[in-house]
Amino acid sequence: MPMIAETLAAVAAINLASFAAFGLDKRRARTGGRRIAESTLLLMALAGGTPGAFAGRRAFRHKTRKQPFVARLYAVAALQIAAAMAAAWWLTRQG
């Protein structure tokens, strides 16, 4: 059970960090500060922070019209869904 709790804590942390990164980048965009690279935002999503990234996009209305970025974020989400489905299939085959 401790491994499940640690995993859930890690997933929550990366999602919180991803959400916060979108807010911080939006603030920096408005104030002319140093921006967070799109590649960093996408890597955070790829590391498990996709829900936080989508929530941050919506909450801060950030990166909503940058079509290449939006397409890449959806590709990350699709990849994660496919990986989760493959893992579920593999786990049901073990026995």
N, C-alpha and C positions, 0 to 999 in steps of 0.2 A: 503493500500500500504506500510506503513512503516514496517509491519511485513515481507513482501516479501523482502524488501531491507535488513533487519537485517538477515534474513535467508540466503540470497545470500552472504552477507558479512561473515557470520559464515562459510559457505561452502567453500568460497574462502580462508579464513584464515586457516582452517584445511588442505586444499589441499596444500597450500603454506608451512605450517609447516611440512606436511608429505614429500613433495618433498625435503625440506631443511634437514630433518632428514636423508634421504637416502644419501644426499651429505655429511653431517657431519659424518655419520657412515663410509662411504667409506674413507673419509680422515683419520679418526681415525684408520681404518683398515690398511691403508698404513703406518701410522706413529707410530703404536703401542700404541695408546692412548686407553682410556676407551671407550668401544663400547656401542652402544645403543642396548638394548635387543631386540631380534626378537619379543618378545611379545609386546613390546612398539610400534614397527613399525606396527604390525598387529592391535593393538588397535587403532592407529591413522587412519588406513585404515577403520576399522570398524566404527569409529566415523564419517565417511563421506569423508575421505581422500584417497579413493581408486584411483581416477584418478591421484592425486599427487604421490601416491606410485608407480603406474605403470610408470608414467613419470620419476620419480626419478630413478627407476630401469634401465630404458632405457638410460637416460641422463648420469648417472654415471657408468653404466655397473656394477651395484651392486646387489648382491643376485640373480644373474641370473642362477647360477648353483646349488644353494642349493635347491634341489628338495622338501624336506619337507616344506620349507618356501614358495616356489613358489606354491605348491599345496594349502597351507593354504590361501595364498593371493587370489588365484582364487576362493576358497570356500567362502571367504568374499565377493568377487565381485558377485558371483552367488547368495548368500544370499540377498545382497542388490538389485539385479535385481528382484529377486522373491518378495521381500518386496515391491518394487516400483510397480510391476505389481499387487500385491494384493491390494495395496492402491488405484491404479487407478481403478481397478475393483470395489472396495467398494465405491469409490466416484461416479462412474457412476450409481451405484444402489441406491444412496440416491436421494431423490427427492421430 
